[in-house]
Amino acid sequence: MGILSGVSSIVGNVNVPSGSSITGTDTGSVYAPGSVLQQIRTYIANTEILVASASLVEASADCRVSITPKQLNSLIHIDMNCSMVHGTQVSSYIRGTMYVKVGGGSFAAMPAYNGTTPGIYHLGYQDANAVYAPWSFGGIYIHSSISDELTFSPFVQTNGNSGRFTHPNSSYSITVTEIAQ
């Protein structure tokens, strides 16, 4: 049995006998596909977030979550839950889309996993007829760099009048999980 020293690449399979293991010399050098590499969550409770804008705006900088991928082309799962969105009688509606900022760039609508542009109800829609309702979102993002920080944040819109993205007695969370491929 030999030792692979200074190997830059291997073509084919490497068989590891039972009871043996592969040890990477650098942090993050060995990951099994499907394993969780990291998970980060932002959680807010009992805080009212009001939005009054006829164009899409960030709900609040407090709603952001950021992650810097550890592995190239890993899957980034984004899961958001807002336990009570309030489409007030004044606002008549509130709707939202998940946005992403790559590195020092600007926020842009997060593309759907199949590469299409997300619809205007990407996160949810609430109107004055169904005043209170929860919103939840689950998305997947792939980024081909490990040097860029990815920041995810909900952007919302009303008819220009005030609507609640979070009710003062509700909670909000957004979790990003990096999965090895």
C-alpha positions in Angstrom: 0.0 0.0 0.0 1.5 3.3 -1.1 1.1 6.9 0.1 -0.1 9.5 -2.4 2.2 12.4 -1.7 2.0 15.7 -3.6 -0.8 14.4 -5.9 -2.6 17.2 -7.6 -5.4 15.1 -9.2 -6.6 11.6 -9.4 -8.5 10.1 -12.4 -10.8 7.2 -11.5 -11.7 5.9 -8.1 -9.7 5.8 -4.8 -10.7 2.8 -2.8 -10.4 3.2 1.0 -10.5 -0.1 2.9 -12.9 -0.5 5.8 -11.5 0.9 9.0 -9.3 3.4 7.1 -10.1 7.1 6.3 -9.1 10.0 4.1 -7.8 13.0 6.0 -7.5 16.3 4.3 -4.5 18.5 5.2 -6.4 21.8 4.8 -9.7 22.8 6.4 -12.5 21.9 4.1 -10.4 19.7 1.8 -12.7 16.6 2.0 -16.5 16.7 2.0 -19.0 14.0 1.1 -21.7 15.0 -1.4 -24.9 15.9 0.5 -23.2 16.9 3.7 -23.9 20.1 5.5 -20.9 22.4 5.3 -22.3 25.3 7.4 -25.5 26.8 8.5 -26.3 30.4 9.5 -29.6 31.9 10.8 -31.0 35.3 11.5 -33.9 35.4 14.0 -36.0 38.3 15.0 -38.9 38.1 17.5 -41.5 40.7 18.6 -40.4 43.4 16.3 -42.6 45.3 14.0 -41.2 45.9 10.5 -43.3 48.4 8.6 -43.0 48.9 4.8 -44.6 51.7 2.8 -43.3 51.7 -0.8 -44.9 51.3 -4.2 -41.6 49.7 -5.4 -39.6 46.8 -4.1 -37.4 47.8 -1.1 -35.5 45.8 1.4 -37.8 44.9 4.3 -35.1 45.7 6.8 -31.3 45.3 7.0 -32.0 43.3 10.2 -33.6 40.6 8.0 -30.3 39.8 6.2 -28.3 36.7 6.5 -24.8 36.3 5.0 -22.7 33.2 4.1 -19.3 32.7 2.4 -19.3 29.4 0.6 -16.6 26.9 1.6 -16.8 24.8 -1.5 -17.1 25.7 -5.2 -20.6 25.1 -6.7 -22.1 23.9 -3.5 -25.9 24.3 -3.0 -27.0 27.1 -0.8 -30.5 26.4 0.7 -32.4 29.5 1.8 -35.3 29.0 4.1 -37.4 32.0 5.4 -40.3 32.0 7.7 -42.4 35.0 8.8 -45.1 33.9 11.2 -47.4 36.8 10.6 -47.5 39.3 7.7 -50.1 42.0 7.9 -51.7 43.4 4.8 -53.4 46.3 6.5 -56.6 48.0 5.2 -54.5 51.0 4.5 -51.8 49.2 2.4 -54.4 46.9 0.7 -51.5 44.4 -0.1 -47.9 43.5 0.5 -45.8 41.2 -1.7 -42.2 40.1 -1.7 -39.3 38.6 -3.6 -36.0 37.2 -2.2 -32.9 39.2 -3.2 -29.2 38.3 -3.1 -26.1 40.4 -3.0 -22.8 38.9 -4.2 -19.7 40.3 -2.6 -19.6 44.1 -2.7 -22.2 44.2 -5.5 -25.8 45.4 -5.4 -28.9 43.4 -4.4 -30.7 41.7 -7.3 -33.7 39.3 -7.4 -32.5 35.8 -6.6 -32.9 33.7 -9.7 -35.0 30.5 -9.4 -33.0 27.3 -9.3 -33.7 26.6 -12.9 -32.3 30.0 -13.8 -35.6 31.8 -14.5 -36.5 35.2 -13.1 -38.7 34.8 -10.0 -42.3 36.1 -10.0 -43.5 39.0 -8.0 -44.9 36.7 -5.4 -41.6 34.8 -4.9 -41.9 35.1 -1.1 -45.7 35.7 -0.7 -48.6 37.9 -1.1 -51.0 39.3 1.5 -54.0 41.5 0.9 -56.6 43.3 3.1 -59.1 40.5 2.6 -56.9 37.9 4.4 -55.4 40.4 6.8 -52.9 38.1 8.7 -51.0 35.1 7.3 -47.6 33.5 7.5 -45.1 33.5 4.7 -42.5 30.8 4.1 -40.0 30.5 1.4 -37.5 27.8 0.4 -35.0 28.4 -2.4 -31.7 27.0 -3.8 -28.8 29.1 -5.0 -25.5 28.0 -6.6 -22.5 30.2 -6.7 -19.2 29.4 -8.3 -16.8 31.2 -6.0 -15.6 30.7 -2.4 -14.3 34.3 -2.1 -17.6 36.1 -2.4 -19.9 36.6 0.6 -23.5 36.0 -0.3 -26.2 38.1 1.5 -29.8 37.2 1.2 -32.7 39.5 2.2 -36.4 39.8 1.6 -37.6 42.8 -0.6 -41.2 43.8 -0.3 -43.7 46.2 -1.9 -47.1 47.7 -0.9 -49.4 50.1 -2.7 -47.3 52.9 -1.2 -49.1 52.9 2.2 -47.9 51.2 5.3 -48.0 47.4 5.6 -46.4 45.1 8.2 -43.7 42.6 7.0 -43.6 41.4 10.6 -46.3 41.9 13.1 -45.1 43.2 16.6 -46.2 39.9 18.2 -44.7 37.6 15.5 -41.2 36.2 14.6 -39.0 36.0 11.5 -36.2 33.8 10.6 -34.0 33.2 7.6 -31.6 30.3 7.5 -28.9 29.6 4.8 -27.4 26.1 4.6 -24.4 25.2 2.4 -24.6 21.6 1.1 -21.7 19.8 -0.6 -22.3 18.4 -4.1 
